Amino acid sequence: MGFIGSGYIGGTVARLAVEAGHRVVLSNSRGPETLADMAAELGPRASAATSGEAAAAGDIVVVTVPVKAFPHVPAVPLAGKTVIDTCNYGPERDGHIPELDNRSLTSSELLLRYIPAAMLVKAFNNIFFKHLRSLARPAAADRSYLPIAGDSPPAKAAVTEFIESIGYGVVDAGPLADSWRQATGTPVWGSPYGPYSDEEGRPADEDTIRAALAAATR
Ligand SMILES: NC(=O)c1ccc[n+]([C@@H]2O[C@H](COP(=O)([O-])OP(=O)(O)OC[C@H]3O[C@@H](n4cnc5c(N)ncnc54)[C@H](OP(=O)(O)O)[C@@H]3O)[C@@H](O)[C@H]2O)c1
């Protein structure tokens, strides 16, 4: 697994991945030396590299950066790869992006413009990182479900296998064009897993996630 971004959500996915036996290559904007402590803490299955190296290393690469950093995501090493997009647009952090403000594009479709040859799957964007950490369940019982959206069936299958390996179930939320159904502020965003004030969160089953996706309005 390669990581473009190793902050709250990238670091949490990386930790769950290592615990499930995957190897991870972390990266950020400041350089691998700033990730040495995190890589050491994660153990021998983790290393730090540049974002280009992390992109090249992963069978699956997780892009988990502020939307304003999309122009810096390395396109060439991501060509033909399965890429997970965890990102949410927030104008207060990202500045105003007209295509996202007027909803002519989803943020995943915007990312795809910068990495057009990647097989992009939206996932993990709808769950608070502390809930993602605490709701992972090794056995299928009491698992929480996460929506995924994407246009490539093989990429979705690979991401489903990965998500199941780290202790979650998956609900197919349709193509990337429908990924607005899991975007910031929708019914499936955050609240199914409990309030932020409760760091443990609460499990959200498949029916809950399906119903929340169906209740989204644009
Ligand atoms: N926090 C959550 O609970 C949560 C949940 C779901 C989705 N999300 C979304 O997931 C994305 C990441 O969120 P976060 O909370 O993890 O953010 P964060 O903690 O601020 O981490 C962002 C990461 O992106 C890296 N980065 C920034 N520009 C980069 C570039 N040009 N190349 C490589 N790496 C770069 C940062 O590296 P430096 O520190 O070196 O700049 C940092 O490692 C956001 O779009 C957010 O909306 C967050």
The ligand as a MOL file (V3000), in Angstrom:
LIG
                    3D

  0  0  0     0  0            999 V3000
M  V30 BEGIN CTAB
M  V30 COUNTS 48 52 0 0 0
M  V30 BEGIN ATOM
M  V30 1 N -9.4780 13.6370 9.5150 0
M  V30 2 C -10.5080 12.8150 9.2300 0
M  V30 3 O -11.1310 12.2190 10.1460 0
M  V30 4 C -10.9000 12.6000 7.7940 0
M  V30 5 C -11.8570 11.6290 7.5500 0
M  V30 6 C -12.2110 11.3390 6.2440 0
M  V30 7 C -11.6430 12.0380 5.1890 0
M  V30 8 N -10.7350 13.0150 5.4470 0 CHG=1
M  V30 9 C -10.1540 13.7110 4.2610 0
M  V30 10 O -8.9400 13.0320 3.9330 0
M  V30 11 C -7.9620 13.9710 3.5040 0
M  V30 12 C -6.8050 13.9460 4.5060 0
M  V30 13 O -7.3190 14.3430 5.7690 0
M  V30 14 P -6.4580 14.3270 7.0860 0
M  V30 15 O -7.3780 14.6920 8.1780 0
M  V30 16 O -5.6840 13.0640 7.1670 0 CHG=-1
M  V30 17 O -5.4760 15.5520 6.7890 0
M  V30 18 P -4.0880 15.8970 7.5080 0
M  V30 19 O -3.9980 15.2290 8.8150 0
M  V30 20 O -3.9480 17.3830 7.4040 0
M  V30 21 O -3.0070 15.2050 6.5570 0
M  V30 22 C -2.8270 15.6050 5.2300 0
M  V30 23 C -1.6210 14.8680 4.6950 0
M  V30 24 O -1.4660 15.2430 3.3310 0
M  V30 25 C -0.0960 15.5220 3.1350 0
M  V30 26 N 0.0910 16.3560 1.9630 0
M  V30 27 C -0.3340 17.6310 1.7620 0
M  V30 28 N 0.0550 18.0460 0.5470 0
M  V30 29 C 0.7360 17.0090 -0.0230 0
M  V30 30 C 1.4120 16.8390 -1.2450 0
M  V30 31 N 1.4520 17.8260 -2.1580 0
M  V30 32 N 2.0310 15.6520 -1.4990 0
M  V30 33 C 2.0110 14.6650 -0.5740 0
M  V30 34 N 1.3710 14.7770 0.6240 0
M  V30 35 C 0.7690 15.9470 0.8770 0
M  V30 36 C 0.3290 16.1870 4.4110 0
M  V30 37 O 1.7240 16.2120 4.5020 0
M  V30 38 P 2.4670 17.4320 5.2800 0
M  V30 39 O 1.9860 17.3580 6.6830 0
M  V30 40 O 3.9170 17.1070 5.1100 0
M  V30 41 O 2.0640 18.6840 4.5540 0
M  V30 42 C -0.3140 15.2410 5.4070 0
M  V30 43 O 0.4510 14.0690 5.5710 0
M  V30 44 C -8.6600 15.3300 3.4570 0
M  V30 45 O -9.1190 15.5600 2.1440 0
M  V30 46 C -9.8130 15.1690 4.4400 0
M  V30 47 O -10.8980 16.0120 4.1230 0
M  V30 48 C -10.3320 13.3050 6.7270 0
M  V30 END ATOM
M  V30 BEGIN BOND
M  V30 1 1 1 2
M  V30 2 2 2 3
M  V30 3 1 2 4
M  V30 4 1 4 5
M  V30 5 2 4 48
M  V30 6 2 5 6
M  V30 7 1 6 7
M  V30 8 2 7 8
M  V30 9 1 8 9
M  V30 10 1 8 48
M  V30 11 1 9 10
M  V30 12 1 9 46
M  V30 13 1 10 11
M  V30 14 1 11 12
M  V30 15 1 11 44
M  V30 16 1 12 13
M  V30 17 1 13 14
M  V30 18 2 14 15
M  V30 19 1 14 16
M  V30 20 1 14 17
M  V30 21 1 17 18
M  V30 22 2 18 19
M  V30 23 1 18 20
M  V30 24 1 18 21
M  V30 25 1 21 22
M  V30 26 1 22 23
M  V30 27 1 23 24
M  V30 28 1 23 42
M  V30 29 1 24 25
M  V30 30 1 25 26
M  V30 31 1 25 36
M  V30 32 1 26 27
M  V30 33 1 26 35
M  V30 34 2 27 28
M  V30 35 1 28 29
M  V30 36 1 29 30
M  V30 37 2 29 35
M  V30 38 1 30 31
M  V30 39 2 30 32
M  V30 40 1 32 33
M  V30 41 2 33 34
M  V30 42 1 34 35
M  V30 43 1 36 37
M  V30 44 1 36 42
M  V30 45 1 37 38
M  V30 46 2 38 39
M  V30 47 1 38 40
M  V30 48 1 38 41
M  V30 49 1 42 43
M  V30 50 1 44 45
M  V30 51 1 44 46
M  V30 52 1 46 47
M  V30 END BOND
M  V30 END CTAB
M  END
